[in-house]
Amino acid sequence: MNIKEFQFKVLKRASLCRHFENEVFKKVKNKKINFPVYLSAGQEYISASIAQLISIKGYKPLLFGQHRGHSIYLSFGGDVVSLINELLGRKNGCTDGMGGSLSIHSKKINMFGHDGFMGSNATIGVGACFSSKKPTIIFIGDAALEEDYVLASLSWISKKNLPILFVVEDNDYAVLTKKEERRDWAAKDLAKAFKIKAFDVKDDPKEIFKALNKNIFKKPMLINIHTNRFFWHAGAGTDKQDVFDRLKKEIKNLGKKAKIIDQKIKIKVENLWAKHSEKL
């Protein structure tokens, strides 16, 4: 698969995630969804790019996401209707209507729900990888990386040489506090201190592919990806920060075909939400 084909495959996954989140945003705004919601819009290219790379290589890893889990679930093949039902609190949701937005869980795609304790998925994911020796991906934010138990987890994966990938979705914020106000070290340097192969890249499919393609799951790895969120940390509001829109840029770069793909996915997602929201 050449890089252009890879980009189109990633585009399809990212487009699905973005249009799904836009519909969730609408439902939160009009009070059709009343519990806390954590939207991954703006950051969907991370999970979409990694999921496509994993698909090429034929892996089916254990997945441990944190609070922005919608795009992880969808990127790695989760059922759209099951996630809609989950967010509507129905028993036929992917987590039996009990997980909501925070704790997306699905045995079908090896995704394990988060408990709400920031960074706890790191320790749980490392334990699961250590006991099973199965390829594992742990998604955390740049703030979770600062927790002491996450640091201990990094030390352990290095010591035991586990087939694990830590993905840091670095949007520069811990809720509303910028990284520069919280610490004076970089994720890449931290990982290297633990003798873990590490990368610091932009939110770009080509950069993510280049960083991870050769060595993923052959040794412990950490990739810090600089990204942006479009909506508030939780709920339905739009961040005022000047965000970089990966999806729009990719559509522009890939041309007319990309626009058609994106529009078809948008209509499909809107129709699914309309159909499965009729009883609300």
N, C-alpha and C positions, 0 to 999 in steps of 0.2 A: 504494500500500500504506500503510494507516494504521499508527500506532505499535504498536497492539495486535497486529495481524497480524505485524508485524516481530518482536515479542517472542516470539510462538509459533514462528515460523520459527527464531529463534535458540535457543529452548528445545530444539527437536528436535536441533540440531547439538550443543549443549552436553551434553544428556543422553546422546547417543551417546558423546561423548568421556569423560564421567565414568564411565559403566558399563564402557566398554572399559578404562579405567585401573584400576578396581576389580578387574577380572579379571586384569590384568597383576600387580597387587599380590599377589593370591593365589598366582599362579604363581611369583613371586619368593620369597614366604614359604615355599612347600613345595618349593623348589629345582628346579622344573620349568624355570625360566629362571635361568641361572647366570652371565650376563655383566652388567656394570653397566647399570642401568636408571634413566632419568630421567623421572619421572612428572609430568604436567602437571595432575593433579587439583587443583581449586581455582582454576586459572587458565584453564579452558577457555572461559569466557565471552568472553574477549578475542578469540581466534581465531574463535569462533562468530559473534560480533557483526560483526566486520570481514568475514568471509567472506559473511555474508548481505547486507551492504551492497554488497559487490563484485558479488554475484550480481544484485542489483536493477539495478545500473548496467551490467551486461553485460561487465565487464572479465574478463580471464584473465591476471592478473599473474604475473611471476616471483616465486617465493617462496623466501626464504632464512631458515630457522629456525636456532636454536642447539640446545642440548642437550634442551630440553623440546619435542620436535617432534611427538609423537603427535597432540596435539589440532589442530595446524596441518594436518597431513596429513588427518585425518578431517573437519575443518571445511570444508576446501576441496575435498571430494569424493573423497578417496582411498578405495580399496577396502578394506573392513574385513578381508576374508579375506586379502588380500595383506599387510596389516600384521600380522595374527596369524602368518602363515607367516614373515614377516621376524623377528619376535620369537622364533620357535621355531627360527631358524637354517636355514630351508629355502631351496632354490634358487628356488622359486617365490614368494619374498617380494618385496615392492615394490623392494627394493634387492638382489635376488638372494641374500638370506641373508647378505650381507657387511657390511651397515651396522649391523645391530642396532638398539638404541634410540637411539643418539647420532646416527647419520647416516641419517636418513630421506630417501630420494631417489625421485622419481617423475617421469618425463618426461610422463606422462599429465596431471598437474596442474601442471606447470612448477615442481616443488619440487626444490631442490638441496640435497644432504646436507651436513652440517657435518663439519669435519675434527677437531674437538676442541679447537682453539686458540681460547680465549675471545675472542669479538668478531671473529674473522676473517671470518665471514659478512658483516659490514658492508662490509669492503673489497672482497670478491669480488662481493657484490651491487651495490655502487656501480659497479664496473667493468663488470658485465654490463649494467646500466641505461645507463651512458654509451655503451657500444658499440652497443647495440641500440635505445636510446630507448624501450624497452617499459616500461609501468607495472610497478613493482617494489615489493615489501613486504619489509622486513627486520625480523625479530623478534630483539630482544636483551634481556638482563636489565639491571637497574640497575647491576650491577657492571661489565658489559662496556662500558657507556657511559663508564667512566673510563679506558679504554685509549687511549693516544695515537694509535694508528692509526685508532680509531673517530672521534676528534675531527678528524683530518685528513680522514676520509671525509665528515663533516658539512660541513666547509669546502668540499670539492670539489662536493658536490651543490648547495650554495648558489651557488657561482661559475658552475656550468654549468646551473643551473635545471632539474634533472632531475625527471622524473615519478615521484617515489619517496616512499614512506612509511616512516619509522622508527617501529616500535612497541616501546616500552620496557615490558616486563612487570615492573613495580616491586613486588617482594615485600619490599623493605627489607633483603634479606640478600644477602651474598656468601658462599655456603655457610652459615656461622653468624655472620658479622660484620655487625652492623647498619650501616645507611647513615650514621647520625649519628657513628659511630666512624671513618668513612672519608673523608667530605668535607663541605664547608660550602656547597655550591652545589646548585641545583635543576636538573633536566633542562630544564624549560621556559625558564629564564633562559639556560642554556647555548645552547640552540637559537636563541633570540632574538639572542644575541651574534653568531651566524653569519647573522643575517637570515633565519632559517627560521621559517615559521609553526608555532607550537607550542601544544599543549594539555596541561593537567594535569587528569586526571579520575578519578573513582571507577570501579571495575569494574562498570559498569552499562550495559546495551545502549542505553538512551535517551541517556545522556551521550555514549557513543561515537558513536552515530548523529548526534547534534546537532553534535559537533565535526568530523566528517569528511565529512558528506553533501555540502556545497556545493563544496568545493575539492579533493577527493581526486584526485591525479594531475594536477592543473592546475599545481601548483607543489610544490617540496620541502616535506614536512611531517614533524613529529615529534609523537607523542602518548605521553605518559607516563601509564600506567594503574596505579593503586594496587590491588594484588591480594594474594592469599595462596596459599601452597602447603599442601597437606594432608599430604604425605609428605616424608620426608627429602630433602635435596639429591640424593642417589642411593641406590638400594636400597629396601628394604621396612621402613620404620619410620614412625611417625606423629609429626609435629611436636607439641610440647607447647604451642605458642603458641595463643592464643585466636583461632581463625581465623573469618573472615566467609564464610559459605557462600552464594555468589550463586545457585547452582542451587536450593537449598531455599527461598530467599526468593522467587525468581521463581515457583516452583511454587505457593507459598502465595498470592502476589499474583494469579496468573492463574487460580487456582481448580481445580475438579474436572476440567475438561478437561485441564489441564496434568498433573495427577496420573495420569490415564489414559494420556496420551502417554508420560510418563516410565516408567510401569510396562511398557508394551508394548515400549519400546526396551530396557529392562533385560532383559526375558525374551529378546528377539531376540539381544542381545549375548551373554548367558549361553549360549544354545543354539549360537551360532556357535563360541564358544570350546570348548564341550564336544565338538562335532562334529569340530573340526579339531585337537583335542588328544588324540584317541583313541589315537594311535600312541606317545604319550609314556610 
